[in-house]
Amino acid sequence: MEIHSQGTRLNYSQNDDVLVVNLPTGFGPLKYYGQRYTQVSVSADGWIAAGSCTTSNYSNTSLPSASAPPAVVALNWDDLYPGYSSRGYVYYYHDAANHQFVIEFDSVCYYANRSLKDKYELVIYDTTMAAPDGHNELLCQYLTANGYSSSTFGIQDPTRTIGIQCLYNGDYHRGCATIEPGRAIKYSTREPVTGVTGKTVGPAGVGRARFAVWPNPVHGLAQVRFSLARPADVRLAVFDRTGRKVRSLLNARMKLGDYCVTWDGRDEVGRKLSQGVYFVQLAVAGDTYRQKLVVTK
């Protein structure tokens, strides 16, 4: 998501500075490792910390580490040089329509090699898009991959004792794919999709459709997740226990990939449904899958 034309530029007085940004009121607090924050600290050296943390740190480490900033998201933690030769800046933007707060390093160069630049961003989804346990989801998107040979990618908690390390000085975790242009890393507390796995479906060759609903029972928002191995016509709807359709959630041709649809617990005209048993039905290329969902007050 390109934001340099509408975002706010961070003006660092020197190349290792850290600037604190207040999260907009409409965004809601950021829940990260069980704590809530109303600010984020954006380092010129490619890391973002939840809360206020203004101590500069250009020398990346492995994660977790007491030498790393607390509550950190290492987007591309390295010795960087934003604004070198009046180019390559850092921006932030609250995209309220899409429920996200974006921090972009727009073709920022490396201090040791100023001819080498990379473009990447952190997307923080707001509280309306949070995981079922209330934690905000974090998406690190990499448009280019020219450097990253001496960087740290990962996250760690405020105590600096728990962390996820994807990359450190050229060594990838065995569970992390090599970062290439257009690739992303998403940090989430959602459970993996392990719901009903249907049979191999019809002539469209969609493959095995994974289908799950969280949380269950639900009070408030429910997240419906499914995966498509190939493009297919998809219909997603909610039915009551008598078989009456109470809400259509999706009716479209979809590409292959993973999808998440949010249901607010209301019917087609916006009325809150009463507590009870409902069924979420996914129809893919002629095959139908159902999940029972209990709605509570």
BAFI-3210 file (N, C-alpha, C; in Angstrom, 3 decimals, decimal comma, padded with zeros to 6 digits):
// residues 297
n [1|2|3|4|5|6|7|8|9|10|11|12|13|14|15|16|17|18|19|20|21|22|23|24|25|26|27|28|29|30|31|32|33|34|35|36|37|38|39|40|41|42|43|44|45|46|47|48|49|50|51|52|53|54|55|56|57|58|59|60|61|62|63|64|65|66|67|68|69|70|71|72|73|74|75|76|77|78|79|80|81|82|83|84|85|86|87|88|89|90|91|92|93|94|95|96|97|98|99|100|101|102|103|104|105|106|107|108|109|110|111|112|113|114|115|116|117|118|119|120|121|122|123|124|125|126|127|128|129|130|131|132|133|134|135|136|137|138|139|140|141|142|143|144|145|146|147|148|149|150|151|152|153|154|155|156|157|158|159|160|161|162|163|164|165|166|167|168|169|170|171|172|173|174|175|176|177|178|179|180|181|182|183|184|185|186|187|188|189|190|191|192|193|194|195|196|197|198|199|200|201|202|203|204|205|206|207|208|209|210|211|212|213|214|215|216|217|218|219|220|221|222|223|224|225|226|227|228|229|230|231|232|233|234|235|236|237|238|239|240|241|242|243|244|245|246|247|248|249|250|251|252|253|254|255|256|257|258|259|260|261|262|263|264|265|266|267|268|269|270|271|272|273|274|275|276|277|278|279|280|281|282|283|284|285|286|287|288|289|290|291|292|293|294|295|296|297]
n.u [000,859|000,902|001,904|003,255|002,405|000,156|000,712|002,203|005,372|008,198|010,577|013,764|016,283|018,843|020,484|019,961|017,816|014,808|011,358|008,320|004,990|001,623|-001,115|-004,083|-007,231|-009,520|-008,461|-007,994|-006,569|-003,383|-003,005|-000,557|001,334|-000,267|-000,457|-001,683|-001,344|-001,040|000,632|003,277|006,729|008,948|011,781|014,566|016,124|014,723|013,061|010,089|008,538|006,126|004,429|006,265|009,546|012,478|015,175|017,957|018,969|020,927|022,331|021,687|020,361|019,981|016,755|014,768|016,225|018,015|019,338|017,951|015,303|012,451|009,243|009,260|008,922|010,690|011,007|012,761|015,403|018,297|021,350|020,408|019,732|017,691|016,511|018,942|020,907|018,679|016,640|014,522|012,517|010,656|007,302|004,016|000,580|-002,871|-005,187|-008,260|-010,541|-009,910|-009,234|-006,594|-003,225|-000,414|003,077|005,648|008,760|010,220|011,986|014,481|017,930|020,853|023,193|025,861|026,065|025,173|024,126|022,392|019,052|015,859|012,339|009,587|006,997|005,070|001,973|-000,539|-003,367|-006,525|-008,531|-011,011|-010,420|-009,081|-007,549|-009,358|-008,681|-008,219|-005,760|-003,930|-003,317|-000,328|001,254|003,975|005,231|007,059|008,247|010,517|013,657|016,502|018,562|018,791|020,627|022,045|020,233|017,662|014,654|011,633|009,832|009,470|008,626|007,538|009,163|011,453|012,138|010,741|010,272|009,935|011,902|012,545|014,527|018,012|020,903|021,240|020,541|017,836|014,961|013,830|011,154|010,488|009,997|012,249|012,737|011,383|010,793|007,594|006,727|005,456|005,262|003,198|002,119|000,252|-002,180|-004,102|-005,590|-004,292|-005,811|-007,821|-010,202|-013,175|-012,269|-012,998|-014,039|-012,186|-013,107|-015,473|-015,583|-014,305|-011,920|-010,976|-009,574|-008,743|-010,908|-010,420|-012,033|-013,244|-014,513|-014,222|-014,611|-016,022|-018,291|-019,779|-019,722|-020,586|-018,345|-017,670|-015,196|-014,817|-013,001|-011,458|-009,902|-008,781|-007,668|-007,708|-009,096|-012,595|-016,229|-017,819|-020,007|-021,098|-022,867|-025,164|-027,269|-030,306|-031,407|-033,581|-033,099|-033,456|-032,163|-030,344|-028,431|-026,466|-023,111|-021,128|-020,847|-019,390|-016,911|-013,857|-010,314|-007,501|-006,281|-006,055|-008,758|-010,630|-013,602|-015,665|-018,352|-020,930|-022,884|-025,453|-028,594|-029,846|-031,029|-029,818|-030,490|-029,771|-029,073|-030,816|-029,751|-028,541|-028,434|-026,733|-025,856|-023,009|-022,519|-020,595|-020,328|-018,711|-017,856|-019,926|-019,858|-020,701|-020,095|-020,456|-020,535|-021,342|-022,487|-022,575|-024,386|-024,091|-025,342]
n.v [-001,182|001,944|004,919|007,327|009,671|010,569|010,191|011,049|012,458|011,311|013,179|012,776|013,886|012,928|009,991|007,757|008,169|007,902|008,237|009,089|008,177|009,034|006,862|007,109|008,128|006,921|004,577|002,931|001,266|-000,420|-003,792|-005,807|-008,573|-008,980|-006,481|-003,089|-000,328|003,135|004,449|004,284|003,659|004,723|003,731|005,067|003,069|000,861|-000,539|-000,934|-000,069|-001,012|001,412|003,988|004,331|005,628|005,250|005,078|002,505|000,979|-001,297|-004,380|-007,364|-010,880|-012,418|-013,588|-010,822|-009,108|-006,908|-005,833|-003,547|-003,221|-004,851|-004,976|-004,700|-005,978|-004,820|-004,322|-004,439|-002,785|-000,980|001,912|004,662|006,948|009,545|010,180|012,048|013,514|011,674|008,746|008,233|007,948|007,181|007,600|006,539|006,716|004,638|004,778|003,826|001,262|000,141|000,215|000,963|002,326|002,052|003,118|002,442|004,072|003,187|003,328|003,784|001,784|002,281|001,425|000,818|002,917|002,976|000,956|000,134|-000,436|-001,160|-001,240|-002,100|-001,744|-002,954|-002,348|-003,761|-002,492|-002,446|-003,474|-005,442|-007,293|-010,302|-013,131|-013,126|-010,490|-009,361|-007,223|-007,631|-007,983|-007,025|-007,440|-006,149|-006,601|-004,921|-004,848|-006,642|-006,156|-005,913|-006,979|-008,797|-008,434|-008,030|-008,012|-009,724|-009,938|-010,383|-009,335|-009,670|-007,335|-007,929|-008,836|-011,493|-013,355|-014,276|-014,130|-015,095|-014,472|-013,910|-013,450|-011,789|-012,932|-015,600|-017,695|-018,613|-021,977|-022,187|-020,012|-018,593|-017,585|-014,121|-012,437|-010,109|-008,706|-010,439|-011,331|-011,158|-012,272|-011,616|-013,132|-014,019|-015,812|-019,047|-021,730|-022,617|-025,242|-026,475|-028,049|-030,253|-030,703|-033,093|-033,722|-031,345|-030,834|-030,451|-028,060|-028,229|-027,252|-028,296|-029,141|-027,635|-025,611|-024,762|-022,786|-021,393|-018,710|-016,833|-019,677|-020,757|-017,547|-014,105|-011,218|-010,327|-012,662|-014,588|-015,875|-018,201|-019,408|-021,451|-021,516|-023,599|-023,214|-020,876|-020,132|-020,178|-018,785|-019,050|-017,757|-018,009|-017,437|-019,512|-020,194|-022,595|-023,792|-023,868|-021,543|-018,869|-016,311|-014,405|-013,266|-013,524|-013,601|-013,730|-014,502|-014,637|-016,030|-015,736|-018,039|-018,715|-017,549|-016,626|-014,328|-013,599|-011,355|-011,628|-009,814|-010,725|-010,028|-009,849|-009,669|-007,135|-005,750|-006,352|-007,504|-010,846|-013,283|-015,249|-018,600|-021,555|-021,565|-021,933|-021,756|-021,632|-022,760|-022,705|-024,134|-024,375|-026,240|-027,980|-028,307|-027,010|-027,063|-025,304|-025,497|-022,906|-021,298|-018,710|-016,381|-014,305]
n.w [000,000|-001,089|000,464|000,413|-000,810|000,581|003,226|006,459|006,791|008,563|010,161|010,760|012,910|012,948|011,615|013,232|014,844|016,895|016,663|018,281|017,702|017,985|018,163|016,239|017,690|016,632|015,718|017,845|020,773|020,593|020,996|022,212|022,848|025,149|026,384|026,262|024,073|023,204|021,585|019,119|018,514|016,126|014,607|012,853|011,953|011,048|012,852|014,854|017,839|020,276|022,165|023,981|023,173|022,989|022,779|020,766|018,484|016,437|015,950|015,060|016,594|017,447|018,149|020,895|022,748|025,274|024,484|022,454|021,475|023,700|023,287|020,464|016,894|014,448|011,544|009,350|010,676|010,786|010,148|008,966|006,633|006,431|004,282|003,144|000,977|000,352|-000,216|000,015|002,416|005,557|006,278|007,780|008,017|008,648|007,565|007,663|006,372|005,589|007,956|009,080|010,119|008,730|008,283|006,391|004,900|002,554|000,050|001,447|002,124|002,978|005,618|005,389|002,728|000,552|-001,935|-002,075|-001,717|-000,109|-000,081|002,012|004,393|007,445|008,362|010,586|011,795|012,886|015,965|015,262|013,504|014,888|016,231|017,632|020,395|020,907|020,232|018,102|014,593|012,711|009,774|007,779|004,930|001,952|-000,664|-002,222|-002,418|-002,044|-000,214|003,048|003,993|006,296|008,302|010,911|011,196|012,849|016,010|019,469|022,991|025,639|027,889|026,811|026,624|025,213|021,894|018,267|015,734|012,441|010,567|010,743|010,219|007,637|008,052|007,906|009,813|009,987|009,467|007,968|004,841|002,222|001,854|-000,789|-003,529|-003,114|-001,164|002,137|005,759|008,286|011,535|013,972|016,455|015,909|015,737|013,726|010,563|010,989|010,684|009,384|006,874|003,653|001,123|-001,933|-004,214|-006,875|-010,527|-011,021|-009,794|-007,302|-005,233|-001,847|000,316|003,015|006,050|008,610|011,700|013,970|017,046|018,757|020,993|020,003|020,776|019,649|017,145|014,536|012,921|009,762|008,083|005,133|002,592|-000,763|-003,294|-005,961|-008,393|-007,932|-007,871|-005,129|-002,394|000,613|003,583|006,353|008,256|010,075|012,596|011,449|008,819|007,400|005,543|007,018|006,649|004,002|003,242|001,313|-002,198|-004,888|-007,514|-006,744|-006,340|-006,080|-002,766|000,705|002,791|004,818|006,363|008,040|010,296|011,775|013,490|012,804|010,950|007,505|007,435|009,411|012,026|015,317|015,901|017,819|020,674|020,162|018,061|015,022|011,527|009,546|006,195|003,507|000,108|-002,532|-005,792|-006,360|-004,204|-000,724|002,509|006,049|009,163|012,534|014,631|017,703|019,062|021,592|024,316]
ca.u [000,000|001,764|001,344|004,123|001,735|-000,835|001,166|003,006|006,783|008,948|011,809|014,768|017,379|020,039|020,047|019,621|016,772|013,530|010,276|007,104|003,783|000,383|-002,100|-005,331|-008,283|-010,389|-007,782|-008,078|-005,254|-002,680|-002,758|000,652|001,794|-001,113|-000,502|-002,297|-000,521|-001,649|001,706|004,320|008,006|009,448|013,211|015,131|016,873|013,894|012,253|008,972|008,243|004,860|004,655|007,317|010,898|013,218|016,610|018,385|019,609|021,166|023,075|020,678|020,715|019,001|015,581|014,703|017,510|017,951|019,952|016,991|014,246|011,312|007,994|009,712|008,662|011,851|010,547|014,048|016,295|019,668|021,847|019,818|019,998|016,576|016,755|020,280|020,907|017,298|015,827|014,258|011,984|009,744|005,988|002,945|-000,734|-004,016|-006,160|-009,432|-011,509|-009,494|-008,969|-005,179|-002,229|000,688|004,379|006,380|010,139|010,086|013,287|015,509|019,215|021,635|024,287|027,147|026,028|024,117|023,540|021,461|017,802|014,726|011,027|008,816|006,085|004,338|000,543|-001,143|-004,817|-007,103|-009,189|-012,146|-009,878|-008,199|-007,753|-010,393|-008,231|-008,053|-004,459|-003,876|-002,509|000,761|001,651|005,205|005,199|008,349|008,088|011,808|014,550|017,858|019,500|018,332|021,678|022,577|019,080|016,837|013,212|010,973|009,162|009,706|007,690|008,086|010,187|012,615|012,474|009,957|010,338|009,894|012,947|012,417|015,791|019,073|022,191|021,255|020,079|016,393|014,341|013,409|009,743|010,284|010,450|013,158|012,028|011,523|009,894|006,176|006,426|005,075|005,220|002,086|002,170|-001,121|-002,455|-005,172|-005,274|-004,229|-007,053|-007,829|-011,599|-013,621|-011,598|-013,929|-013,476|-011,749|-014,358|-015,910|-014,841|-013,483|-010,595|-010,570|-008,732|-009,389|-011,302|-010,356|-013,151|-013,322|-015,156|-013,743|-014,607|-017,239|-019,385|-019,403|-020,459|-020,038|-017,861|-017,148|-014,309|-014,973|-011,803|-011,422|-008,808|-009,058|-006,474|-007,863|-010,241|-013,889|-017,395|-017,964|-021,143|-020,963|-024,085|-025,526|-028,623|-030,739|-031,518|-034,682|-032,657|-033,735|-030,974|-030,512|-027,453|-025,516|-021,833|-020,256|-021,316|-018,467|-015,828|-012,692|-009,039|-006,916|-005,698|-006,680|-009,723|-011,254|-014,808|-016,177|-019,792|-021,200|-023,965|-026,719|-029,232|-029,710|-031,490|-029,055|-030,967|-028,943|-029,737|-030,966|-028,839|-028,993|-027,575|-026,779|-024,935|-022,308|-022,421|-019,688|-020,557|-017,565|-017,836|-020,867|-019,791|-021,162|-019,507|-021,194|-020,005|-022,309|-022,014|-023,451|-024,391|-024,455|-025,529]
ca.v [000,000|003,128|006,012|008,507|010,871|011,057|009,962|012,058|012,074|011,430|013,928|012,406|014,868|012,172|008,760|006,685|008,668|007,214|009,203|008,504|008,551|008,710|006,176|007,878|007,664|006,029|003,308|002,099|000,897|-001,575|-004,855|-006,508|-009,426|-008,835|-005,112|-002,137|000,858|004,194|005,034|003,419|004,346|004,339|003,968|005,253|001,862|-000,225|-001,249|-000,216|-000,600|-000,618|002,356|004,986|003,807|006,591|004,954|004,638|001,195|000,647|-002,548|-005,430|-008,581|-011,956|-012,251|-012,439|-010,340|-007,965|-005,775|-005,320|-002,740|-004,010|-004,805|-004,506|-005,351|-005,744|-004,838|-004,547|-003,804|-002,709|000,392|002,520|006,084|007,655|010,937|010,392|012,763|013,992|010,618|007,588|008,698|007,093|007,802|006,844|006,943|005,983|004,324|004,442|003,080|-000,141|-000,289|-000,111|002,012|001,890|002,724|002,731|002,844|004,264|003,112|003,824|003,139|001,243|003,194|000,913|000,763|003,893|002,754|-000,158|000,610|-001,357|-000,536|-002,183|-001,397|-002,460|-002,674|-002,752|-003,726|-001,899|-003,343|-004,146|-006,551|-008,034|-011,732|-013,373|-012,796|-009,044|-008,873|-006,691|-008,397|-007,208|-007,510|-006,841|-006,337|-006,279|-004,708|-005,175|-007,487|-005,897|-006,111|-007,965|-009,777|-008,186|-007,513|-008,847|-009,692|-010,695|-009,635|-009,824|-009,134|-006,233|-008,375|-009,203|-012,906|-014,167|-013,670|-014,904|-014,611|-014,989|-013,730|-012,738|-011,764|-013,844|-016,945|-017,765|-019,681|-023,040|-022,013|-018,768|-018,611|-016,509|-012,909|-012,036|-008,987|-009,028|-011,401|-010,695|-011,952|-011,843|-012,064|-013,218|-014,994|-016,704|-020,456|-022,147|-023,159|-026,700|-026,868|-029,136|-030,400|-031,424|-033,968|-033,005|-030,874|-030,923|-030,317|-026,852|-028,582|-026,330|-028,984|-029,288|-026,341|-025,541|-023,935|-022,731|-020,206|-018,334|-017,869|-020,488|-019,811|-016,189|-012,959|-010,104|-010,625|-013,988|-014,614|-017,070|-018,325|-020,551|-021,437|-022,057|-024,008|-022,712|-019,960|-020,815|-019,421|-019,024|-018,463|-017,911|-017,488|-017,907|-020,056|-020,585|-024,045|-024,282|-023,853|-020,239|-018,025|-015,050|-013,403|-013,611|-012,883|-013,547|-014,410|-013,923|-015,441|-015,756|-016,288|-018,936|-018,019|-017,632|-015,553|-014,143|-012,776|-011,052|-011,519|-009,007|-011,289|-009,408|-010,387|-008,862|-005,757|-005,135|-006,699|-008,430|-012,137|-013,802|-016,348|-019,893|-022,305|-021,172|-022,672|-021,000|-022,547|-022,391|-023,462|-023,942|-025,186|-027,347|-028,707|-027,497|-027,295|-026,368|-025,234|-025,046|-021,746|-020,945|-017,288|-016,122|-012,893]
ca.w [000,000|-001,210|001,266|000,496|-001,291|001,539|004,585|007,164|006,775|009,810|009,911|011,746|012,977|012,549|010,976|014,178|015,727|017,089|016,862|018,842|016,973|018,686|017,346|016,213|018,589|015,896|015,468|019,044|021,295|020,038|021,967|021,770|023,955|026,322|026,878|025,336|023,835|022,395|020,790|018,578|018,319|014,807|014,507|011,517|011,619|010,565|013,838|015,451|019,168|020,869|023,254|023,834|023,340|022,172|022,777|019,440|018,448|015,032|015,861|015,204|017,321|017,324|019,004|021,789|023,251|026,183|023,795|021,479|022,092|024,201|022,516|019,156|015,615|013,598|010,159|008,683|011,638|010,287|010,191|007,784|006,478|005,776|003,894|002,593|-000,293|000,169|-000,803|000,862|003,695|006,310|006,372|008,428|007,521|009,178|006,529|008,463|005,568|005,545|009,332|009,231|010,326|007,873|008,414|005,184|004,614|001,115|-000,642|002,364|001,856|004,089|005,962|004,908|001,270|000,302|-003,260|-001,908|-001,107|-000,071|000,160|002,812|005,293|008,488|008,434|011,851|011,659|014,091|016,906|014,627|012,716|015,784|016,421|018,648|021,751|021,019|019,773|016,739|013,651|012,135|008,456|007,260|003,479|001,344|-002,101|-002,840|-001,608|-002,527|000,890|004,022|004,290|007,643|009,037|011,775|011,006|013,904|017,071|020,826|023,969|026,450|028,829|025,986|026,866|024,288|020,577|017,033|014,828|011,079|009,848|011,458|009,521|006,503|008,408|008,069|010,579|009,077|009,138|007,237|003,455|001,832|001,466|-002,180|-003,813|-003,061|-000,104|003,402|006,986|009,131|012,921|014,436|017,508|015,470|015,585|012,327|010,019|011,166|010,772|008,527|005,597|002,808|000,102|-003,109|-004,791|-008,220|-011,766|-011,057|-009,288|-006,247|-004,263|-000,551|000,869|004,468|006,451|010,066|012,255|015,300|018,084|018,773|020,803|019,641|021,308|018,886|015,799|014,203|011,768|008,932|007,261|004,228|001,632|-002,081|-004,022|-007,320|-008,501|-007,876|-007,434|-003,690|-001,692|002,058|004,194|007,697|008,319|011,414|012,745|010,616|007,437|006,787|005,411|007,734|006,209|002,943|003,526|000,143|-003,409|-005,860|-008,063|-005,923|-006,761|-005,101|-001,628|002,021|002,960|006,130|006,275|009,375|010,471|012,965|014,278|012,419|009,758|006,297|007,645|010,484|013,368|016,072|016,028|019,177|020,958|019,690|017,156|013,619|010,675|008,512|005,055|002,426|-001,122|-003,423|-007,011|-006,312|-002,931|000,398|003,821|007,107|010,521|013,549|015,382|018,810|019,355|022,991|024,681]
c.u [000,894|001,144|002,158|003,443|000,730|-000,388|001,941|004,456|007,409|010,297|012,806|015,911|018,727|019,625|019,760|018,517|015,581|012,479|009,012|005,889|002,570|-000,571|-003,409|-006,388|-009,198|-009,773|-007,952|-006,698|-004,703|-002,463|-001,641|001,227|001,051|-001,216|-001,079|-001,480|-001,285|-000,608|002,562|005,566|008,641|010,916|013,610|015,842|015,975|013,150|011,176|008,679|006,864|005,137|005,765|008,673|011,812|014,729|017,020|019,101|019,745|021,833|022,123|021,234|019,739|017,845|015,175|016,081|017,290|018,565|019,040|015,957|013,120|010,101|008,250|009,141|009,841|011,408|011,719|015,093|017,732|020,110|021,443|020,083|018,836|016,953|018,125|020,166|019,483|016,415|015,579|013,803|011,052|008,438|005,052|001,607|-001,810|-005,047|-007,424|-010,418|-011,190|-008,986|-007,495|-004,325|-000,946|001,929|005,245|007,799|010,251|011,462|014,400|016,811|019,870|022,828|025,610|027,219|024,882|023,552|022,492|020,234|016,761|013,472|010,130|007,939|005,504|002,896|000,030|-002,649|-005,456|-007,906|-010,395|-011,704|-009,001|-008,515|-008,794|-009,973|-007,931|-006,727|-004,536|-002,977|-001,523|001,184|002,870|005,292|006,494|008,181|009,364|012,605|015,963|018,916|019,085|019,402|022,238|021,485|018,547|015,380|012,602|010,295|009,634|008,821|008,326|009,175|011,480|013,087|011,749|010,009|010,151|010,934|012,786|013,758|016,773|020,386|022,305|020,777|018,583|016,017|013,804|011,935|009,452|010,830|011,404|012,344|012,405|010,594|008,437|005,782|006,137|005,161|004,091|002,231|000,757|-001,232|-003,615|-004,674|-005,154|-005,562|-007,007|-009,243|-011,934|-012,839|-012,466|-013,213|-012,946|-012,976|-014,289|-014,993|-013,982|-012,105|-010,088|-009,600|-009,458|-009,662|-011,248|-011,343|-013,257|-013,924|-014,607|-014,460|-015,929|-017,345|-018,879|-020,314|-019,865|-019,625|-017,376|-016,294|-014,482|-013,779|-011,903|-010,298|-009,255|-007,751|-006,496|-009,015|-011,555|-014,978|-017,688|-019,220|-020,989|-022,167|-024,290|-026,989|-029,002|-030,990|-032,676|-034,284|-032,932|-032,456|-031,225|-029,518|-026,566|-024,232|-020,956|-020,906|-020,503|-017,531|-014,559|-011,445|-008,545|-006,317|-006,470|-007,580|-010,263|-012,415|-015,347|-017,699|-020,058|-022,361|-025,339|-027,280|-029,116|-030,119|-030,834|-029,519|-030,046|-029,696|-029,783|-029,991|-029,440|-027,988|-027,819|-025,772|-024,332|-022,036|-021,541|-019,961|-019,450|-017,685|-018,724|-020,837|-020,107|-020,523|-020,264|-020,430|-021,121|-021,698|-023,027|-023,276|-024,882|-024,668|-024,338]
c.v [001,231|004,304|007,294|009,789|011,427|010,902|011,143|011,596|012,282|012,081|013,655|013,430|014,231|010,732|007,595|007,098|007,719|008,280|008,484|009,066|008,129|007,997|006,961|007,268|006,666|004,677|002,356|001,733|-000,330|-002,586|-005,734|-007,259|-009,123|-007,446|-004,188|-000,842|001,858|004,908|003,929|004,269|003,816|004,731|004,185|004,002|000,638|-001,027|-000,324|-000,871|-000,135|000,279|003,327|004,369|004,621|006,354|004,417|003,291|000,772|-000,710|-003,717|-006,661|-009,697|-011,670|-013,591|-012,067|-009,140|-006,727|-005,158|-004,446|-003,617|-003,844|-004,374|-005,348|-004,997|-005,923|-005,114|-003,832|-003,935|-001,256|001,073|004,030|006,753|009,099|011,210|010,990|013,174|012,970|009,529|007,964|007,657|007,852|006,942|007,413|006,068|005,834|003,836|003,579|001,589|-000,643|-000,630|001,152|001,530|002,725|002,220|003,300|002,872|004,349|003,747|003,059|002,634|002,155|002,732|000,860|001,657|003,825|001,642|000,322|-000,497|-000,611|-001,574|-001,406|-002,347|-002,001|-003,223|-002,633|-003,281|-002,917|-004,049|-005,347|-007,461|-009,521|-011,946|-013,037|-011,309|-008,504|-008,374|-007,556|-007,470|-007,844|-006,736|-007,168|-005,815|-006,166|-005,059|-006,069|-007,356|-006,156|-007,264|-009,005|-009,608|-007,680|-008,515|-008,627|-010,508|-009,792|-010,168|-009,068|-008,027|-006,653|-008,777|-010,631|-013,858|-013,509|-014,665|-014,302|-015,278|-014,973|-012,993|-012,905|-012,841|-015,250|-016,918|-018,875|-020,715|-022,936|-020,775|-018,898|-017,442|-015,299|-012,544|-010,854|-009,420|-010,003|-010,651|-011,688|-011,394|-012,458|-011,999|-014,243|-015,899|-018,136|-020,777|-022,709|-024,676|-027,246|-028,002|-029,128|-031,265|-032,361|-033,112|-032,630|-030,833|-030,631|-029,065|-027,100|-027,646|-026,993|-029,092|-027,911|-026,403|-024,482|-023,963|-021,408|-019,976|-017,073|-018,628|-021,194|-018,386|-015,193|-011,728|-010,546|-012,061|-013,874|-015,947|-017,124|-019,568|-020,365|-022,078|-022,404|-023,546|-021,712|-020,728|-019,813|-019,798|-018,318|-018,780|-017,260|-018,092|-018,329|-020,305|-022,090|-024,642|-024,348|-022,551|-019,409|-016,678|-013,985|-013,980|-012,829|-012,708|-014,313|-013,835|-014,978|-015,049|-016,404|-017,303|-018,119|-018,250|-016,417|-015,525|-013,167|-012,588|-010,953|-010,831|-009,526|-010,728|-010,046|-009,408|-007,403|-005,102|-005,442|-007,725|-009,738|-012,584|-014,951|-017,675|-020,520|-021,839|-022,019|-021,730|-021,970|-021,959|-023,306|-023,119|-024,924|-026,421|-028,183|-027,763|-027,979|-026,483|-026,418|-024,763|-023,930|-021,412|-019,469|-017,103|-014,644|-012,389]
c.w [000,000|-000,466|001,189|000,027|-000,285|002,988|005,164|007,216|008,148|009,503|011,033|011,721|012,687|012,269|011,925|015,142|015,825|017,371|017,320|018,100|017,794|017,726|017,383|017,130|017,896|015,597|016,646|019,538|020,582|021,159|021,435|022,961|025,255|026,891|025,810|025,282|022,973|021,543|020,187|018,363|017,043|014,702|013,053|011,037|011,420|011,610|014,394|016,789|019,614|022,074|022,937|024,163|022,442|022,172|021,414|019,535|016,991|014,848|016,123|015,912|016,933|018,274|019,608|022,308|024,156|025,555|022,753|022,185|022,608|023,294|021,078|018,020|014,720|012,148|009,217|009,537|011,153|010,442|008,889|007,758|005,741|005,441|003,332|001,188|-000,696|-000,545|000,232|002,262|004,325|006,513|007,232|007,975|008,161|008,071|007,224|007,682|005,537|006,892|009,558|009,411|009,657|008,146|007,269|005,174|003,094|000,447|000,185|002,127|003,141|004,345|005,362|003,382|000,802|-001,109|-003,220|-001,138|-001,104|000,340|000,833|003,772|006,329|008,449|009,757|011,682|012,976|014,896|016,297|013,805|013,572|015,786|017,523|020,067|021,923|020,566|018,331|015,871|012,950|010,815|007,978|005,773|002,857|-000,167|-002,856|-001,903|-002,145|-001,470|001,772|004,373|005,692|008,584|010,045|011,422|012,148|014,912|018,420|021,801|024,798|027,429|028,134|026,244|025,920|022,917|019,454|016,104|013,461|010,359|010,743|010,700|008,439|006,784|008,683|009,042|009,599|008,686|008,321|005,822|003,205|001,379|000,041|-002,430|-003,851|-001,978|001,205|004,545|007,838|010,514|013,489|015,552|017,135|015,432|014,098|011,868|010,100|011,221|009,834|007,230|004,713|001,857|-001,044|-003,907|-006,296|-009,381|-011,843|-010,480|-008,215|-005,281|-002,943|000,042|002,387|004,941|007,971|010,498|013,660|015,764|018,048|020,121|020,541|020,337|020,632|017,493|015,676|012,945|011,041|007,981|006,384|003,224|000,332|-002,769|-005,469|-007,355|-008,534|-007,549|-005,985|-003,178|-000,208|002,714|005,572|007,686|009,779|011,440|011,954|009,147|006,706|006,724|006,065|007,290|005,107|003,179|002,291|-001,007|-004,564|-006,417|-007,324|-006,520|-005,732|-003,964|-000,351|002,216|004,386|005,967|007,682|009,356|011,797|013,802|013,957|011,148|008,604|006,497|008,851|011,881|014,024|016,252|017,487|019,400|020,503|018,751|015,722|012,843|009,645|007,370|003,961|001,238|-002,111|-004,585|-006,911|-005,052|-001,781|001,697|004,856|008,414|011,445|014,362|016,461|019,123|020,794|023,208|025,476]
res [m|e|i|h|s|q|g|t|r|l|n|y|s|q|n|d|d|v|l|v|v|n|l|p|t|g|f|g|p|l|k|y|y|g|q|r|y|t|q|v|s|v|s|a|d|g|w|i|a|a|g|s|c|t|t|s|n|y|s|n|t|s|l|p|s|a|s|a|p|p|a|v|v|a|l|n|w|d|d|l|y|p|g|y|s|s|r|g|y|v|y|y|y|h|d|a|a|n|h|q|f|v|i|e|f|d|s|v|c|y|y|a|n|r|s|l|k|d|k|y|e|l|v|i|y|d|t|t|m|a|a|p|d|g|h|n|e|l|l|c|q|y|l|t|a|n|g|y|s|s|s|t|f|g|i|q|d|p|t|r|t|i|g|i|q|c|l|y|n|g|d|y|h|r|g|c|a|t|i|e|p|g|r|a|i|k|y|s|t|r|e|p|v|t|g|v|t|g|k|t|v|g|p|a|g|v|g|r|a|r|f|a|v|w|p|n|p|v|h|g|l|a|q|v|r|f|s|l|a|r|p|a|d|v|r|l|a|v|f|d|r|t|g|r|k|v|r|s|l|l|n|a|r|m|k|l|g|d|y|c|v|t|w|d|g|r|d|e|v|g|r|k|l|s|q|g|v|y|f|v|q|l|a|v|a|g|d|t|y|r|q|k|l|v|v|t|k]
***
